[in-house]
């Protein structure tokens, strides 16, 4: 019966980054994309050592948009556009790389004093081919600006796109749905059927899909057009993501995404040559290009 609703189940690859773990379900050998989503990471949950924190040094991206969404903690974002913006739980940071951007992500100083918390989801979205080389951009959408469906113990925050008749103000470049669904004990919510491709991901707690248990940190790709209901007996948090299917593949190598392999090769050369712009206020160090990256496409 589970197969009547679920097309594919993707088990994460877990990376230990020292003090916290990242669970990655996309890209995967079995599937590269769900709608525009081509990278899906759960960070933590973790509490880092007092005085410690995350320090993701400046690094480049091309031809994609990154979406950062936190459950707990805070991250200071800086980029080569001159942006300096803190993200906290319930808000959205959307960074559009276009023809090239460099950014860093670090725990705020005051968070480090108590031992910072870290819990959230970071995703990458493919850009339509005609938008891949657009000018880079950054957008912060405050928690209060995101619409929330709140009914009978289910609270769903719409991060991107339109769901349950509510639309988020967050910019989208292709048909996109993305929501954070918190279910209290005994609550349920129907899954919107409109998107061409959809997936659900149990980030924490307990939940079922049509009465069948979901395993934490696995990505469940739903069959197109099926109507289904999420329920929780004891409380849980589920991410719903997807959108329009892309008709052309995207190649992923390290932090570079493109519809063209030669464009990724050019980005590799440019980063090695120091041709990407610097990050104002965070230009003293950077991440060197790896020989073998953790993130690669599976054509």
Number of C-alpha atoms within 10 A of each C-alpha: 7 11 10 9 18 18 13 15 19 19 18 20 16 14 13 10 10 8 13 18 18 21 19 25 25 26 24 20 12 13 17 22 21 25 24 29 31 23 22 25 22 22 21 21 18 17 18 20 14 12 13 17 23 20 13 14 18 23 21 26 25 24 30 31 25 18 22 21 22 21 20 18 19 22 25 17 19 21 26 23 16 13 16 15 16 17 20 20 17 20 21 22 22 22 22 28 26 20 17 22 26 22 27 22 20 17 22 18 13 10 18 17 13 14 17 24 22 22 22 22 20 18 20 23 26 27 27 19 15 7 15 23 17 17 13 21 17 17 15 16 18 15 16 9 15 19 18 22 16 12 12 12 16 24 19 23 23 25 29 24 21 20 25 15 7 15 16 21 15 18 13 16 14 18 18 26 28 22 21 22 25 25 27 20 16 14 20 24 21 13 18 18 17 17 19 18 25 28 24 25 25 22 27 16 18 21 30 18 20 15 13 12 15 19 18 18 22 19 25 23 21 24 18 15 14 13 14 16 13 22 25 25 15 13 19 22 22 25 19 22 27 26 21 18 18 20 8 9 14 24 20 22 18 18 20 22 28 23 18 14 14 10 17 22 12 10 21 18 13 13 18 11 9 9 10 17 16 22 24 15 12 16 15 10 11 17 12 12 15 9 7 9 10 11 16 19 18 14 11
